[in-house]
């Protein structure tokens, strides 16, 4: 994979999806600096690892979850190298029977398709239906990596900017969780 690292948004947005451009518009309006790389679709953790190397940061694993009744939706940000254990998270948020939410719900609430889920999608959740859960290890990092609402580009930005600038701007808070991810 031969990919380059750029400062900020692409100079030419031809052929890019509106949701990606809207992400750059919002980040720029908030004064959030970011590095960006464009690449092939990242459908596997192996592909994400190659992008991580270019960005110099581990891209967050973002899981869109719901309870059995589909009355509560969650976006979980966790290190990409950590295993996800449903039982471990369920106990912390007092929600039994967590599962992966349907693609239709992802589009309805986050305006995203599977494979492109990231914290940036919360800008589309104007009803504040989705609760953001962040693993404590993500919060310890100076930087985090995520998709700009498409899985053919990745961003690197300060974790503090996401927490203190982006989340307040989109009207979302977060809850810290502790995932061990071991058997």
C-alpha positions in Angstrom: 0.0 0.0 0.0 1.6 3.2 -1.2 -0.2 6.1 0.5 0.7 9.7 1.4 0.0 11.8 4.4 -1.6 15.2 3.9 -2.3 18.2 6.1 -6.0 18.9 6.2 -8.7 18.5 3.6 -8.2 17.5 0.0 -7.6 20.4 -2.4 -10.0 18.9 -5.0 -13.2 17.3 -3.7 -14.4 16.0 -7.1 -15.7 12.4 -6.7 -15.9 12.6 -2.9 -19.1 11.9 -1.0 -20.9 14.9 0.6 -20.7 13.3 4.0 -16.9 13.3 3.7 -16.8 16.9 2.6 -19.2 17.9 5.4 -16.8 16.3 7.9 -13.9 18.4 6.7 -16.1 21.5 6.7 -17.1 20.9 10.3 -13.5 20.2 11.5 -12.2 23.2 9.7 -14.9 25.5 11.2 -14.0 24.2 14.7 -10.3 24.9 14.1 -9.4 21.2 14.5 -6.1 20.4 12.8 -5.9 16.9 11.3 -3.7 14.9 9.0 -5.4 12.8 6.3 -4.5 9.9 4.1 -6.5 8.5 1.2 -6.5 4.7 0.5 -8.4 1.7 -0.7 -11.4 0.6 1.3 -10.4 -0.7 4.7 -12.7 -3.7 5.3 -10.3 -5.6 7.5 -8.2 -4.9 10.5 -5.1 -5.8 8.5 -5.9 -3.0 6.0 -6.4 -0.6 8.9 -3.1 -1.6 10.4 -1.3 -0.5 7.2 -3.1 2.9 7.4 -2.2 3.1 11.1 1.5 2.8 10.2 1.2 5.8 7.8 -0.8 7.9 10.3 1.5 6.9 13.2 -1.6 6.1 15.4 -3.9 3.2 15.9 -7.3 3.8 14.2 -10.1 3.3 16.6 -12.3 0.3 16.2 -15.8 1.7 16.1 -18.7 -0.6 16.9 -22.3 0.4 16.4 -24.4 -1.5 19.0 -27.9 -1.7 20.3 -29.9 -3.5 23.0 -32.3 -6.3 22.0 -35.3 -4.0 22.0 -33.6 -1.5 19.7 -34.4 1.2 22.2 -30.8 2.2 23.0 -28.0 2.6 20.5 -24.3 2.9 21.3 -21.2 3.9 19.4 -18.2 2.2 21.0 -14.7 3.5 20.3 -11.9 1.2 21.4 -8.3 0.4 20.4 -8.2 -1.6 17.2 -6.0 -4.2 18.7 -8.4 -5.0 21.6 -10.9 -7.8 21.6 -14.5 -6.9 22.1 -16.5 -8.9 24.8 -20.2 -8.1 24.8 -20.6 -9.3 28.4 -17.8 -7.0 29.7 -19.5 -3.9 28.2 -23.0 -4.9 29.0 -22.2 -5.0 32.7 -20.7 -1.5 32.7 -23.6 0.2 30.9 -26.4 -1.9 32.5 -27.7 -3.1 29.2 -28.1 -6.8 28.6 -28.3 -8.5 25.3 -26.1 -6.0 23.3 -25.6 -6.8 19.7 -24.4 -5.2 16.5 -27.1 -2.8 15.2 -28.5 -3.2 11.7 -27.0 -1.3 8.7 -30.4 0.5 8.3 -30.1 1.9 11.9 -26.5 3.0 11.2 -27.7 4.9 8.2 -30.8 6.3 10.0 -28.9 7.6 13.1 -25.3 8.2 11.9 -25.8 8.6 8.2 -23.1 6.0 7.6 -22.6 2.7 5.9 -20.9 -0.4 7.5 -17.1 0.0 7.3 -17.2 3.8 7.6 -18.4 4.1 11.2 -16.5 6.7 13.2 -17.1 9.3 15.9 -17.5 11.8 13.0 -20.9 10.2 12.3 -22.2 11.8 15.4 -22.5 15.0 13.5 -25.5 13.4 11.8 -27.2 12.3 15.0 -29.1 15.5 15.6 -31.7 13.8 17.8 -28.8 12.5 20.1 -30.1 9.0 19.9 -26.7 7.3 20.0 -24.7 7.2 23.2 -20.9 7.4 22.8 -18.8 5.0 24.8 -15.1 5.4 24.8 -12.6 2.9 26.1 -10.2 4.5 28.6 -7.2 3.5 26.5 -8.4 5.6 23.6 -8.6 8.6 26.0 -5.0 8.0 27.1 -3.6 8.6 23.6 -2.5 12.0 22.5 -3.9 11.3 19.0 -6.7 9.1 17.6 -7.4 7.9 14.1 -10.8 7.7 12.5 -12.6 7.8 9.2 -14.1 11.0 7.9 -17.5 9.2 7.4 -16.0 7.1 4.5 -13.6 4.2 4.6 -11.4 5.4 1.8 -9.8 8.1 3.9 -8.5 8.3 7.4 -7.7 11.1 9.8 -5.3 11.7 12.6 -6.2 14.4 15.2 -5.7 15.2 18.8 -7.9 13.2 21.1 -8.4 16.4 23.2 -9.8 18.2 20.1 -12.4 15.5 19.5 -13.4 15.5 23.2 -13.3 19.3 23.9 -14.2 20.7 20.5 -16.0 18.2 18.2 -18.3 16.5 20.7 -19.6 19.8 22.3 -20.2 21.2 18.8 -22.3 18.2 17.8 -24.1 18.1 21.2 -22.8 14.8 22.3 -21.2 13.7 25.6 -19.4 10.4 26.2 -19.1 7.7 28.8 -15.8 6.1 29.7 -15.7 2.3 29.7 -12.9 -0.1 30.7 -12.5 -3.0 28.3 -9.9 -5.6 29.1 -10.7 -7.7 26.1 -9.0 -10.9 27.3 -10.4 -14.4 27.6 
